């Protein structure tokens, strides 16, 4: 499996199938599975699985268990200067002016001039030559002596960060550098107005707030999900599937089976992992008979016992001691509006609640920071023991809201939820009913 630091820059020729920013097992599995399915059924386009962040520990376990390569990291979907640059050959500053003249005569609109080491010092343009010719001092001139200073940008810089400044600049062309400040190409003002856009298919989410950074500047061409709707508008109709099953991997498996396409063993194992993880091996109330049917089919393809592997996978959930409080609180957190108040609810899955008491104060501090910073009335963290199928709830917030929570109170900031394991189907509806009444 590739190192998790591997990343890629997007290409307008490829459609990226990508999960949310903190990819759990289902987000990783459904991205891999759906990209493979689309590749098998669509010969007109190129599809590639991607991830918007580091896979969860459980997802990494599943990838290793089945020998499946992780999707590469796509850290940004915004257009960058690397997407619009033209690789115009550069001329050394010490070169005679005739070298720049030769490139201009060959049709180049400007000639980049570089110093030793590849660092740019400006452009020689027809206007610069005309000015020098009018002054009557072209003889024995070097290219560097006529180079005019123009704006410099980095290849990885987002266009949106510089667009306003560059559109107001006098120069119509500017120089693009790499991270070491070396010349790589030229870009023009007019290209800022209509840059290429990344093509994305969102899986396991449909909200821009959870999507890869820059998704608002990309072209969303499809959605496959099983969550609540919070999708951005699109300029044209797109394939949009949001189905109330326990896992997005179920939807991918159904499409494969409906088309009579059997995924490779490793991929079947990942899709099975996505289903078992999101449904807590069918113990979650979000689980449906469709999830169980696809899991059994995938288990046969992957050559594993579904029940035994499910317990094995759940035990791969990381404990609380190995993670920072910030990561625990933020790894799976969503914001809801209840009675016109912002309510944040996070969930973390563990294989035991034994570590909770020693981390509780630290977790509450992190939750308090987020409540103040983000203006929430209530911040909750649901800690779910996936082996026993029980949860605890940590809360910080307005006292009147905390006091009306309809759960068994253990202390001022902790509640016993019993066999509540689903945020979507169990916790959120109960909280909403209590708060809004």
ZIKA-V785184 format. One record per residue. RES is the residue in three letters. PHI is phi in whole degrees, -180 to 180 (999 if undefined). Layout:
res: <RES;RES>
phi: <PHI;PHI>
This chain:
res: <UNK;UNK;UNK;UNK;UNK;UNK;UNK;UNK;UNK;UNK;UNK;UNK;UNK;UNK;UNK;UNK;UNK;UNK;UNK;UNK;UNK;UNK;UNK;UNK;UNK;UNK;UNK;UNK;UNK;UNK;UNK;UNK;UNK;UNK;UNK;UNK;UNK;UNK;UNK;UNK;UNK;UNK;UNK;UNK;UNK;UNK;UNK;UNK;UNK;UNK;UNK;UNK;UNK;UNK;UNK;UNK;UNK;UNK;UNK;UNK;UNK;UNK;UNK;UNK;UNK;UNK;UNK;UNK;UNK;UNK;UNK;UNK;UNK;UNK;UNK;UNK;UNK;UNK;UNK;UNK;UNK;UNK;UNK;UNK;UNK;UNK;UNK;UNK;UNK;UNK;UNK;UNK;UNK;UNK;UNK;UNK;UNK;UNK;UNK;UNK;UNK;UNK;UNK;UNK;UNK;UNK;UNK;UNK;UNK;UNK;UNK;UNK;UNK;UNK;UNK;UNK;UNK;UNK;UNK;UNK;UNK;UNK;UNK;UNK;UNK;UNK;UNK;UNK;UNK;UNK;UNK;UNK;UNK;UNK;UNK;UNK;UNK;UNK;UNK;UNK;UNK;UNK;UNK;UNK;UNK;UNK;UNK;UNK;UNK;UNK;UNK;UNK;UNK;UNK;UNK;UNK;UNK;UNK;UNK;UNK;UNK;UNK;UNK;UNK;UNK;UNK;UNK;UNK;UNK;UNK;UNK;UNK;UNK;UNK;UNK;UNK;UNK;UNK;UNK;UNK;UNK;UNK;UNK;UNK;UNK;UNK;UNK;UNK;UNK;UNK;UNK;UNK;UNK;UNK;UNK;UNK;UNK;UNK;UNK;UNK;UNK;UNK;UNK;UNK;UNK;UNK;UNK;UNK;UNK;UNK;UNK;UNK;UNK;UNK;UNK;UNK;UNK;UNK;UNK;UNK;UNK;UNK;UNK;UNK;UNK;UNK;UNK;UNK;UNK;UNK;UNK;UNK;UNK;UNK;UNK;UNK;UNK;UNK;UNK;UNK;UNK;UNK;UNK;UNK;UNK;UNK;UNK;UNK;UNK;UNK;UNK;UNK;UNK;UNK;UNK;UNK;UNK;UNK;UNK;UNK;UNK;UNK;UNK;UNK;UNK;UNK;UNK;UNK;UNK;UNK;UNK;UNK;UNK;UNK;UNK;UNK;UNK;UNK;UNK;UNK;UNK;UNK;UNK;UNK;UNK;UNK;UNK;UNK;UNK;UNK;UNK;UNK;UNK;UNK;UNK;UNK;UNK;UNK;UNK;UNK;UNK;UNK;UNK;UNK;UNK;UNK;UNK;UNK;UNK;UNK;UNK;UNK;UNK;UNK;UNK;UNK;UNK;UNK;UNK;UNK;UNK;UNK;UNK;UNK;UNK;UNK;UNK;UNK;UNK;UNK;UNK;UNK;UNK;UNK;UNK;UNK;UNK;UNK;UNK;UNK;UNK;UNK;UNK;UNK;UNK;UNK;UNK;UNK;UNK;UNK;UNK;UNK;UNK;UNK;UNK;UNK;UNK;UNK;UNK;UNK;UNK;UNK;UNK;UNK;UNK;UNK;UNK;UNK;UNK;UNK;UNK;UNK;UNK;UNK;UNK;UNK;UNK;UNK;UNK;UNK;UNK;UNK;UNK;UNK;UNK;UNK;UNK;UNK;UNK;UNK;UNK;UNK;UNK;UNK;UNK;UNK;UNK;UNK;UNK;UNK;UNK;UNK;UNK;UNK;UNK;UNK;UNK;UNK;UNK;UNK;UNK;UNK;UNK;UNK;UNK;UNK;UNK;UNK;UNK;UNK;UNK;UNK;UNK;UNK;UNK;UNK;UNK;UNK;UNK;UNK;UNK;UNK;UNK;UNK;UNK;UNK;UNK>
phi: <999;-63;-62;-75;-83;-66;-141;-143;-97;-74;-119;-67;-85;-119;-99;-99;-99;-142;-90;-79;-66;-114;-68;-88;-62;-67;-64;-69;-66;-70;-65;-62;-68;-71;-62;-65;-60;-65;-65;-71;-111;-139;-90;-88;-134;-103;-119;-144;-74;-141;-132;-100;-167;-77;-62;-64;-61;-65;-63;-65;-61;-64;-59;-69;-59;-106;63;-100;-71;-74;-60;-74;-77;-109;-78;-156;-114;-76;-65;-120;-66;-64;-85;-122;-72;-113;-85;-71;-60;-95;-122;-67;-61;-84;-71;-64;-59;-61;-67;-67;-61;-64;-70;-65;-67;-81;116;-71;-84;-161;-120;-73;-117;-123;-90;-56;92;85;-79;-75;-123;148;-123;-102;-117;-56;-66;-64;-65;-63;-64;-67;-66;-65;-81;71;-132;-89;-66;60;-85;-96;-62;-63;-71;-106;-68;-99;-71;-131;-59;-113;-134;-94;-59;-88;-66;-74;-60;-63;-76;-123;-56;-60;-65;-73;-70;-90;-70;-70;-72;-88;-129;-143;-97;-106;-114;-87;-67;-98;83;-93;-66;-127;173;-117;-137;-114;-55;-63;-72;-70;-79;-138;-75;-65;-125;-66;-102;-124;-114;-88;-122;64;-171;-144;-111;-64;-64;-103;-84;-55;-54;90;-62;-70;-103;-100;-103;-82;-110;-177;-141;-135;-157;-138;-109;-62;-82;-160;-76;-77;-69;-123;-70;-143;-60;-134;-64;-134;-121;-126;-125;-77;-114;-79;-157;-67;-61;-62;-64;-65;-61;-63;-66;-62;-68;-64;-94;57;-114;-101;-70;-59;-56;-62;-70;-61;-63;-69;-63;-60;-62;-60;-68;-64;-67;-71;-97;51;54;70;-88;-76;-67;-78;-70;-129;-58;-65;-63;-65;-64;-69;-63;-65;-64;-67;-61;-65;-68;-81;62;-135;-79;-61;-65;-65;-67;-59;-66;-61;-68;-63;-72;-82;-62;-70;-79;-78;-70;-90;-127;-74;-61;-63;-67;-64;-70;-96;-62;-148;-124;-131;-109;-125;-110;-131;51;64;-120;-84;-123;-102;-130;-106;-141;-131;-102;-134;-93;-164;-91;-63;-84;-62;-57;-74;-104;-61;-62;-64;-66;-64;-63;-65;-67;-63;-58;-69;-64;-68;-67;-104;72;-87;-77;-149;-123;-121;-130;-94;-102;-111;-83;-76;-82;-86;73;-132;-140;-118;-127;-96;-139;-135;162;-63;-58;-62;-74;-63;-69;-94;-64;-88;-126;-70;-87;-94;-160;-63;-128;-133;-127;-93;-98;65;-89;-81;-126;-107;-64;-68;-97;-115;-73;-60;-60;-68;-61;-62;-63;-69;-69;-78;-88>
